Amino acid sequence: MDYALYLRRLDYRVLPLLAILMMVSLLVIASADQAAGYGETPNFFTPLVSKQLLFFALGWLFFVILSYADYRKLRQYCILLYMVVVVLLLGLFFTEPIQNVRRWYRIPLVNFGLQPSEYAKLALVIALSYFLERKADQIHKFTTLMQAGLIVFIPFVLILKQPDLGTALVLLPITLVMFYFGGVKRTIVRCMGVSGIVLLCVIVSMFLGLVSHEKIKPIALHCMKEYQYERLNPDTYHQKSAQIAIALGSWAGSGWGRSDYTAKHWLPFADTDSVFPAFTEQFGFLGAALLLLIFFWLIYFSFQVSALAKDLFGRLVSSGIAVYLAIHVIINVGMMCGLLPITGVPLPLVSYGGSSVMATMMAFGILQSIYVRRYMF
């Protein structure tokens, strides 16, 4: 594609929104990455901020490359990408655990942790899109559905065994929506959707106190282990800390670098999992509402790309990416507000982490590639 044509057709509405999310990330990380007391202005360029800036630079590089490249060529490499991710997920079980889990490869010279599960979500979207497009004329056959299920099942189990329940569960709504757009029998999609909604309602009811955590325990232990069920405990320190930080933010927040609760490290993982309450304590309800509005716009634009895509592959990839972004936001904010269990799902482009940032920017790059080529068929 001619470079001038590429620049004319790029969706420039998305770029400032991505930049704002990155600035929010840097502000929260800078304020959380030291033990400054109330009223002290923190140094902005902390070690974690410098690393996150590097991740953002690499992310923009991937964004430009993938948005300029023809997304249809992903068909040629999707099997290879899927196999590489599966091998990386398998290889984690032969590494030393970090914080009692096996989720990262430590790259020694650059001091970088590679988390394959973040890339697995994107690889799954591409591989499943390719398969559903190729089997479009056989989509109603039971064998086709089983093969599609196997594509999802392999990374799902490998991620679940790390253990990383949150990331594994993200794959399920992505699969559901892609099955819907791929033309899978509506009865099957409805059954999957209803099952997911019922399970979600039970969990939310438990966290709202409508259903007793202890009363459900004997029933739940028939299908899961006790330590797994305890992750659904709504009264953990992390849950309570996140809600306290959000409440302290009130309407306008305490101001950047002037948080009391987060700065004293009473909020666990303030720069990763708990970045939303750390931000809300400093910028209040109004800041949180603006942040969620930015995410809404980005997700809305992502679904717009799905509507504009001129082939089934592009429609499936873009819908999968849109759901991938939406589910991350819903789960992260939901677990910090005490509606869902803490599962370690990052807030896209706001939580600290190289793998999450680069996978998200790759996803937006692919979306832009589909959007740029909306008139080229």
Beta strands, then each sheet from edge to edge (+ up, - down):
strand 1: 105-107
strand 2: 112-114
sheet 1: 1+ 2-
end
